[in-house]
Amino acid sequence: MKLLLFLIVCAAALGVSLSCSSSQGVTPLAGPVTSAGGKDSGSAPAPANPFPVIHVFVALCDNVNQGIVPVSASLGNGDNPATNLYWGAAFGVKTFFSKSKDWELVSEKQNPSPAILARLIFKQKRADVFMVADAYRGKEISQAIWDFLEASSGKPGEQLSFTKAGRQTTFNSGGSSDLVAYVGHDGLMDFTLQSTPKARDNRKRQAIILACVSQKYFAKPLERTGAVPLVWTTGLMAPEAYILSAAIEGWLKKETDEEVRIRAAKAYNSYQNCGLKAASNLFATGW
C-alpha cells in the first residue's frame, strides 16, 4: 500500500510537470537561485577535508508547493520537519539515521538559513566520517536542488564545528564533501533551471539522487557539475532513507559503483517487497 501511494504521487508529478498551475504552488524557475548557506566565493576551490564528508540535501515533502498528489497533512507539511515524510517520519532521514546502529547524531541546529529549517550532523560510530543533512522548506525545493548541484560542482560550503566529549571537530560542507545526495520530490519535473552550475575543479565527487526518474531529469545539470552519479533512478520510487543508508555503507566500504547500486536495490526490495528484479531495474549508476 505504501509503495502504491508513492507510485501515485510520482506518477501524478510526471503528468502535471509541464502544466502545474499557481493553485499547486509550483511555478517555473525564472533564473538561478542563490546559495542558501555560506557566502559566494567566486571561483575559489572548495577546501579538502582530512576525512570523508557526506552532504545530504532534503527537500521536505509539501502538499501545497510541489506538483504531487497530496499525502496526509502532517507528512506533507513542508514547514514542519518533525512530521515530514522525508525527515521526521519512520523512514525519513532524521529518524532513520538517528536510530541507526552505525551513526550517531552529534549536532542539531534549527533554521541555519531562511531556506533550511534544520541541519543535522551525524558521525559514523566506527570512524571519523561525517554526514551533514539539511532539511529545506518544501516551497524551497528549487533552492535545495540548486544547492545540491552547486555542491556537486565544487562550490565551497560552510565551515561547520561541533564539540563532543570535550573534543571539537571542524570540517567543510558543500563542495568540500566527497559524496553529495539529494532526497525528495523530483522538482525538475515541475520547473526548469535556466542555468546550472559548472564544475569548479577536477575533483570527481559522487552523487546520489533519490527522486523519481532522476536519471532522466538530472542528467544534463549533473553532468555539467563534473560529479559522477553513484546511484540514481530510472522510474517512480519512494525516496526513503534506507536506500541512502545502504548506498553510503557500500561507498564507505569502497565497493564498486555497481555493488553500491545492488545494495540500494536490495534495500529497496527489503522494505517495499517489490521483487529484486524490479528494484534492480529501478536504480542505475554512472553515465
C-alpha positions in Angstrom: 0.0 0.0 0.0 2.9 2.4 0.9 4.5 1.7 -2.5 1.3 2.3 -4.3 0.9 5.6 -2.6 4.3 6.7 -3.8 3.7 5.5 -7.3 0.6 7.5 -7.4 2.4 10.6 -6.1 5.3 10.3 -8.6 3.0 9.4 -11.5 0.9 12.4 -10.8 4.0 14.6 -10.7 5.0 13.2 -14.2 1.6 14.0 -15.5 1.4 17.6 -14.3 5.0 18.6 -14.5 4.6 20.7 -17.6 1.3 22.3 -16.6 1.4 23.0 -12.9 -0.8 25.9 -12.0 -0.3 28.5 -9.4 -3.0 26.7 -7.3 -0.5 23.9 -6.9 2.1 26.5 -5.7 4.5 25.4 -8.5 5.9 27.9 -10.9 8.8 27.7 -13.4 12.1 28.9 -12.0 12.8 32.3 -13.7 16.6 32.1 -13.2 19.3 30.7 -11.0 18.7 30.8 -7.3 21.3 31.8 -4.7 23.2 29.7 -2.2 21.2 29.1 1.0 24.3 28.6 3.1 27.7 30.4 3.2 29.0 33.2 1.0 29.6 33.0 -2.7 33.4 32.6 -3.0 33.5 33.2 -6.7 35.7 30.6 -8.4 37.7 29.7 -5.3 38.1 25.9 -4.9 36.4 24.1 -2.0 39.0 23.2 0.6 39.6 19.5 1.2 38.6 17.7 4.4 41.0 15.3 6.3 38.2 12.7 6.5 35.2 11.7 4.4 32.2 14.1 4.5 28.8 13.5 3.0 26.3 16.3 2.4 22.6 15.4 2.0 20.1 17.9 0.7 16.5 17.0 1.6 13.5 18.9 0.1 10.7 18.4 2.6 7.5 16.9 1.1 5.0 19.7 0.5 1.3 19.2 -0.5 0.9 22.9 -1.3 4.1 23.9 -3.1 5.1 20.8 -5.0 3.4 19.1 -8.0 2.3 16.0 -6.2 -0.9 14.3 -5.2 -1.2 15.3 -1.6 -0.2 12.9 1.2 -1.6 13.3 4.8 -1.5 16.9 6.2 1.3 16.0 8.7 3.5 14.1 6.2 3.1 16.8 3.6 3.6 19.9 5.7 6.7 21.4 4.1 7.3 23.7 7.1 7.3 21.0 9.8 10.4 18.7 9.6 9.3 16.8 12.7 6.4 15.0 11.0 7.5 15.4 7.4 7.6 12.3 5.1 11.3 12.8 4.2 12.6 13.9 7.6 10.7 13.0 10.7 8.6 10.1 9.5 9.7 6.5 10.2 11.9 6.3 7.0 12.8 10.0 6.9 16.5 11.0 7.0 16.5 12.3 10.6 14.5 9.4 12.1 16.2 6.6 10.2 19.8 7.7 10.8 19.1 8.7 14.4 18.1 5.1 15.1 20.9 3.5 13.1 23.4 1.3 14.9 26.1 2.8 12.6 25.5 6.5 13.1 25.4 9.0 16.0 23.7 12.4 15.9 26.3 14.8 17.2 24.8 18.2 16.3 21.4 19.7 15.5 20.7 23.3 14.6 17.4 24.9 13.8 17.0 27.4 11.0 20.6 27.8 9.8 19.3 29.8 6.9 15.9 31.1 5.7 15.5 28.2 3.3 16.8 25.5 5.7 14.7 24.6 8.7 17.1 22.1 10.3 20.6 20.9 10.0 22.0 17.7 11.5 25.5 16.3 11.7 25.9 12.6 12.1 29.2 10.8 12.9 29.8 7.2 11.9 30.4 5.3 15.2 33.4 3.4 13.9 35.4 6.1 12.2 35.8 9.8 11.6 33.2 10.0 8.8 30.6 12.8 9.0 27.3 13.4 7.3 25.5 16.8 7.1 21.8 16.6 6.4 19.8 19.8 5.6 16.0 20.0 5.7 14.8 22.6 3.2 11.3 24.1 3.4 9.0 22.4 0.9 8.5 25.6 -1.0 12.3 26.0 -1.3 12.7 22.8 -3.4 14.3 24.8 -6.2 16.8 26.1 -3.7 17.5 22.6 -2.4 18.2 21.3 -5.9 20.3 24.3 -6.8 22.4 24.0 -3.7 22.8 20.2 -4.3 24.1 21.0 -7.8 26.4 23.7 -6.6 27.9 21.3 -4.0 28.3 18.8 -6.8 30.2 21.4 -8.9 32.6 22.1 -6.0 31.3 25.4 -4.7 32.7 26.0 -1.2 30.2 25.4 1.5 30.2 26.4 5.2 32.8 25.5 7.8 30.9 23.5 10.5 32.0 22.8 14.0 30.7 20.8 17.0 32.0 19.8 20.3 31.5 16.3 21.8 33.2 14.9 24.9 35.5 17.9 25.1 36.7 17.4 21.5 36.0 20.0 18.8 35.6 18.8 15.3 35.7 21.2 12.3 35.1 20.5 8.7 33.8 22.0 5.5 30.5 21.1 3.8 29.1 21.7 0.3 31.7 21.3 -2.4 34.3 20.0 0.1 32.2 16.9 0.5 33.2 13.7 -1.2 29.6 12.4 -1.6 26.6 14.6 -2.1 23.0 13.5 -2.1 19.5 14.9 -3.0 16.4 13.3 -1.4 12.8 14.3 -2.2 10.4 15.0 -5.0 11.9 15.4 -8.4 11.3 19.2 -8.7 12.8 19.2 -12.2 9.5 17.7 -13.3 7.9 20.9 -12.3 10.3 23.6 -13.3 13.4 24.2 -15.4 16.6 25.7 -14.2 17.6 28.4 -16.7 21.2 28.0 -15.8 23.1 25.3 -13.9 26.4 25.3 -12.0 29.5 24.2 -13.9 32.5 22.3 -12.5 34.9 24.4 -10.5 37.7 21.9 -10.2 38.8 18.5 -11.3 37.6 16.5 -8.3 35.1 13.7 -9.2 32.6 14.0 -6.4 30.0 11.3 -6.4 26.3 11.9 -6.2 23.2 10.1 -5.1 19.8 11.3 -6.3 16.8 9.7 -4.7 13.8 11.2 -6.6 11.5 9.8 -9.2 13.1 9.3 -12.6 16.2 11.2 -11.6 18.4 9.8 -14.3 16.3 11.5 -16.9 15.7 14.8 -15.2 19.1 15.4 -13.5 21.4 14.1 -16.3 22.2 17.3 -18.0 22.6 19.6 -14.9 24.6 16.9 -13.1 27.0 16.3 -16.0 27.7 20.0 -16.1 28.9 19.9 -12.5 31.5 17.3 -13.2 30.1 15.0 -10.5 29.6 11.3 -11.2 26.2 9.6 -10.4 26.7 6.8 -7.9 23.0 6.0 -7.5 20.1 7.5 -9.3 16.7 6.2 -10.6 15.1 5.2 -13.8 11.4 5.2 -12.7 8.9 6.0 -9.9 10.1 5.3 -6.4 9.9 6.2 -2.7 12.9 8.3 -1.8 13.4 6.8 1.7 16.4 6.8 3.9 17.1 3.1 4.0 18.3 3.4 0.3 20.6 6.2 1.2 21.9 4.3 4.2 22.6 1.2 2.1 24.4 3.1 -0.6 26.6 5.0 1.9 27.6 1.8 3.6 28.8 0.3 0.3 30.5 3.6 -0.6 32.4 3.7 2.7 33.5 0.1 2.2 34.9 1.2 -1.2 32.8 -1.2 -3.1 32.4 -0.8 -6.9 29.7 1.5 -8.1 27.8 -1.5 -9.4 28.0 -3.2 -6.0 26.6 0.0 -4.4 23.8 0.1 -6.9 22.9 -3.5 -6.0 23.0 -2.6 -2.3 20.5 0.2 -2.9 18.2 -2.2 -4.9 18.3 -4.9 -2.2 17.5 -2.4 0.5 14.5 -1.1 -1.6 13.2 -4.6 -2.1 13.6 -5.4 1.6 11.3 -2.6 2.6 9.0 -2.4 -0.4 8.7 -6.1 -1.3 8.6 -5.2 -5.0 10.9 -8.0 -6.2 14.6 -7.8 -6.6 14.5 -7.7 -10.4 12.1 -4.7 -10.3 14.2 -3.0 -7.7 17.4 -3.6 -9.6 15.9 -2.1 -12.7 14.9 1.0 -10.7 18.4 2.0 -9.8 21.3 3.0 -12.1 24.9 4.0 -11.7 27.2 6.0 -13.8 26.6 7.6 -17.2 
